[in-house]
């Protein structure tokens, strides 16, 4: 029964398990990956070497790096202040929840086993705290029990310590680091009850959780993005009827309340959310069918404007995809990598770049291994580390665990070099006075929203 439940999760197929119906949902790792938090994180990180222009290829490429010690998917990956990457938990090939954790060293390209979690968990969240520790919260165990516990990883001692438990056990929730240093955990599934609208705050100073305002819409497998004004945008996911939702809402840390905002143009789940340098939020891909029926991935993408609270369609992806990963690159472009591209569960190795200036997607180099339910982490050297994931290429329903193929491989994406324009010499080659050029009238720049 457990095996059937987890296999359905991996292949978008739903079963009624015992006395509860649990929609499977992609664990959300993009919300906290591509928010303003990343920029603060990187500013605290120790550089591990930056590529010179001469080292960067003309087009984005993927290079195989060291493999993990344990193949896994539905895990978390967190960039540590020292520039290393912590991977924790997830599912193995036997559909067992993992307690193991390991650390990637970009300098050597190798993974080292570190202390195991106190509790094996899947579909949990991992959040880097301002003090450099990593908070892991919630998830479910091998027996599909929702986990209320939370624990802290200390990179200095390479150990895990149990901290205060959530008020509500949950999984497929989101966790967002707020500007005040607290962590907002929102919604998710509670096993045999419908998905939750509750939310709570973790205080690193006391190690305790406090309930905060509830969302207007119960949901799971949604996205959460910290906006420049300090509010948190939550979008999509499965609603209480197990259908993909188009609703979105904003959390105000000052009042501890949620307010609805404009709806997405397309209901979606298993999509990615990325905060762009211009303050807008890019939502890409996903699927829009109910949890109990498979549906084709989406190619559409849309932008949220915090100023107007509205969504506008932007250029569509070249490939439909779901269960992919999205990463904001230092050049302002968004890398979308791998995922599932078809109804028949075809893992993809393709990748593409979104250019906010033109609103278009361009195909970039393909991964060496097709995968989904992987993680993608921007390193201080501007490379992107993709780690582990699931690589089953096709399966029919019902399926057995033999079709589950987690991978231990990892690879690095090197962005294309940004060309530097070569000045065109004037006829007098600097020996004559240049003709003054008329100065254009500058456009007024919008005033950014105040920070709390």
C-alpha positions, 0 to 999 in steps of 0.5 A: 500500500505504501509502495503504491502510494509513493509510486503514484506520487512519482508518476502523477497517478493517484490512489485512494490509500486506506482511509485518506486521499493524498494528492501527490505533489512536487516538494517545493524547493524553488520558492526559497532558492530563488528569492531575495534570500539567495542574494543575502546568502551569497553575500555571506558565502566564501568564494570558491573561485570565479571563472574568468571570461576566458574560461567560460564557453561560448554557450552554456554547458553541463559537466559531470561532477562527483556523484552523491554517496546515496541516490535520492530524490525529493530531497533538499539542497541548501547552500552553506555560508562556506560555499558547500552544499548540504543535501538531506533526506529524500527517497531511495530506490526502495521507497524508504525515507532517508535520514542520510545527509552529505555535503558537496565541496565545489573545490574538489567536486566531491561529496562527503557523508555528514551526520544523519538527520535524527528523523528520516524524512521526505517532502520536507523543507530546508532553510538557511538561517542568518546564523548559518545553521540549516533548519529542516522541518516537517516531511513524511516518513516511510510509513506516510506519517506526517512529521511534526519535528524539526532539526538544525544542522550546524556546519561548524560541528557537522551535527544535527540538533533537534529543535522545537516541533511544528504545531501542525505536522505537515509535508509538501509545505513551503518555508520562507526566511523573512527579513526579520530572521523568522521562518514562515511555514505555510500550508501543506498536507497533514496525511489523512485530512485535507490539505491545510490553510494553517501557517506558523513562524519559527523563531531561531532565538527561542527555537519555538514555533508560533501560529500565525494567520491562516491562508485564505485557501488551503493548499499543498505543493504550492510555491512561496516567494519573498518579495522585495517589500518583505511580503511573501507571495504564495501561488497555485498548488492543489486546493482542498478539492485536489484540483490545481489552483489558480489562486494567489495570496500575500502574507504580511509579516507586520500584521501576520495576515494573508490577503488575496491577490490576482489569480494566475492565468493558468491553474498550475502545480509542480511549477517553479517560481523565481524572483527576477531582479526587476522585482517581478515573479516568474512562474513557469511550467507545471501541470493543471489537472486534478491530483487523481488524473494525469495531465500533460505538462504546461509550456506557459509562463507568466509574470506577477507584478507586485505593484499592480497585483496582476499576472501577465503571460510571457513567452512560453517555454520551448518544451513543456515541463513539470517537476523541473528546477529553476535558478536565477543566474547572476546575469539576470537570466533564469535557467530551467533544467530537466523535468518531465516533458510528456504525458507518458512520464518522459524524463528530460535532459533539456534546459533553457534560459529565460531573458526578462528583457525580451520575455523569451526562452532560448534553448541551452546545453542539455544535461548529461542525465535526464532527471526530475525531482532533482535540486538545483543550487547556484554556487558562488562561482556562478555555476549551477549544481544539479544533484540526484533526482528520478530518471525513470523514462516511461512506465504504465499504470500500475507500476512497481518499485522496479520502475523507480530509478533515483540517481546519484549523479550530479552535474554543473552548468556553466553559463555562456560568456557575456560578450564584451563589445569592442569599441570601434575606433574613430577615423582620427584615432583619438587625435581629434576632438570628438563631436559632443553627443546629445544627452538623452533625457533620462526616464524616471525610475520607479521608487522601490517599495519601502522595506519593513 
